[in-house]
Amino acid sequence: MAVGVFDLFSVGIGPSSSHTVGPMRAGAVFAGELKDAGVLGSVASLRVDLYGSLAATGRGHGTMTATLLGLEGYHPELILPDEVEERLAAIAETGVLNLAGASGEGVELPYAVEDMILHPLTVLPRHTNGMKFAVSDAQGNVLREATFFSVGGGFIVREGEEDAAREELEESKKELPLPFRTAAELMGRCASKGLGISDIMFINERASRSEEEIREGLLHIWAVMEACVETSLKREGVLPGGLKVRRRAPDWLERLLKEDKDRNDPKYWQEWVNLIALAVNEENATGGRVVTAPTNGAAGIIPAVLYYALNYAPGMDKATQADRDDVVVKFLLAAGAVGVLYKEQASISGAEVGCQGEVGSASSMAAAGLAEVMGGTPGQVENAAEIAMEHNLGLTCDPIGGLVQIPCIERNAIAAAKAINAAKMALWGDGTHRVSLDEVIVTMRETGKDMSHKYKETAMGGLAVNVVEC
């Protein structure tokens, strides 16, 4: 299907969309196929191989445990944090995996994290995030095998089906009333129809959902984002993983409530934006429930900027709940439209193009959403998205210890502020600008291709090697 807003904003668990959500999704697909093919009862052994970035930073990103949960038949958008903890504890204690057991009819196999085979220096041709599954019977005969690639944002592609998937995608676009692949095409649609960017996206979403389903779905996405913040603010101590990174969000909230008692003093807007971004990404680092926006590593940017829109945009002090809901829907649709451009023309995978593809695209999407709800013209909204990405070009992905903590958490807060500034700068202009959004997206893609693999989620360069972990 054509990429839509609910593909870019999907509920999952942390800490990484490409290293946690994607592998879990791939494992669940493979487990489901074993059951559907009627071979599950004959399975006596399992082999899992992880390649490239999945192997290099898999432990810190929760790849191995997420893959195990997927193989048990759990899906990232449905599993709850309590279920995650319960099943992982059981596997660790017993050393037994219940293959496809989430539905109640699995096969128990002696298998744990330690049994996975890692190939950190081997990159499969299609993508650096590769994984292979194979099951055999008691005689050692391979019953079924499959190779998947986690290409960013929780999206997965199966080896051998790339061309078919591409053809299906192109066919599905023909069903859209107002398809677009580039910002130029999107601007053309807006001009010919006299509509805003969020309107174009809304019309396309109606090809597969009713207006009520779209609205309810987007408000649910925002509710999960808010719940993520609330959960994070109740946690204290240090983040898991060994870096001993202290959670800052709860302390920041306590201080802010003392200094900004009514939560409406405009001089504190940036502190609140920082708080939201930090809270989301601290929860993500915990392996909690978050929304890919468009990835887990960049999950805090859009919630933080949307919080700004709902609390500091002109007129919001007098807004009704219905008005606020309208802002949420409009913001996410406009942000989603820009996200489609990155997904179509470049990448949102840190393992493929560096953090410019994650934090950069999220900042660009957030800037577009804010400019849209603040009354920007399509040209101003495009300009906001372009400014935000232009100043994230070349951003590396170099997580210390392979954990989505340093520099990831603070990076979300910085990128949220960039998005807000980009929107404000664009709204002070008339929508005309020298560099187009398409040119910046192509530049990001080419920069990612030229970037050394050391700086693309391998933990082999940058801060990951220049900062002592302990």
C-alpha positions, 0 to 999 in steps of 0.5 A: 500500500502507498505510505500513509500517515498511519505508517509513519505514526505507529504504536510500538515499543522502544528503543528503536523502530529499525532495530526493535519494531522492525525485527519484532514485526519480521519475527511475527510475520515468519512465525505466522507463516509457519503456522499458516503453512502447517509446518509449525508442529514439525519444527525442532530447531531454529536459527536466527542470523543478524547482519550489519547494524542489527548485529553491531548495535543490536544488544543496546537497541533491544534487537535480540529480545524484540526478535524473540518476542516477534517469533513468539507471535507478538506484534509491536503495535499490540504488545503491552510493556507488562507483556514484554517484561513477562515474556522476556523474563520467562525466556531468560529464566527457562531458556525456552522460546514458545515459537508462534505461541502468542496465539496459544498454539506454539512449539516450545524450543530451547532458544535464547538471546545467546543462540543468535548468530551475529555478523556485525561486519557483514552487510547484505546487499539490500540493506545494512539491517538484515536478518535471516530466519530458518527452521528445521525438523528433527532430521535437520531438513530445512522446513522454511527460511526467510530473509528480511530487512528492517528499512527504518520506521518499523518498515520491513521488506522481504528478500526476493519480494522487493520488486513485487512490493515496489510494483504494489506500491506504485499500483496503490498510488494510482488509487489515491485521488491526489498522489505525490512523490515530490514536494513539487508535486505536492505543491502542484496539488495544493495550487490546482485544488486551492487546498493546504498540505494537510487537506491533500493528505486527508483526501488521500487517507480517505481512499482507505479510511472513513473521515471518522476513522482518520480523525479517531486514529490520529487522536489515538496517536496523540493520546499514546504520545501523551500517555508516554510522557505521563508514564515517563514522568513517573519514573526515576533513577537511571536508564537501563543499559549500563551507561548510568544515564540519569532520568532528568524529566521528573526533576525538570517537571518538579522545577517547572511546576515551581517556577511556572505554576500556571503552566502558561508563562510564555518565557518557559515555552522552551523548557516545556518543549525540552521536557516533553522531548526528553520524557518521550525519549527516556521512555523510549530508552526504557523500552516503553510504549512510544509512537514512531514519529517517524522512528523511535530514535526521533520519537520525542520531536513531534510530540514536543512541537505539537505540545508547543502548538497546543499551548503557545500558538496564537489563540490556543488560550481560548481554544475549545477541546474540539479546536485542540483536536482539530489542531492535532489532526491537521498537524499530524496530517501535514507532518505525515505528508512531509514524511511521505516525501522522505520515505519516497525520495530518501530514507528515514533509517539511521543505519542507512543515512545517519541520524539526519534521516531520523532526527532530521526528517522528524524535525522537518515534519514537525516544522511543517506541522507547526507552520500548517496549524499556525496558518502557513500557506503551502509555500511557507509550510514547505519552506519550514520543512526545508529549513529544518532539514537543511540544518540537520544535514550530515547528522551522524548516528553514533550512539554510545554503547549502541544505546538510544540514549547519548546523544539521542535523547538530548538531540530530540530536544535540540531538533524540536527547538530547531523545528519551532524556529524553522516554522517561525522563520518560514512564517515571517517569509512569503513562502518563496525560498532559494532552496527547495525541499526536494533539493534538500531531501536529495542532498540528505540522501546523497550525503547518507550514501557518502557517509562512512558506515562508522557513523550509521548506527554501528557504534563504530565511530564518533561519540561511540568510540571517543567517550568511555562507556563506564 
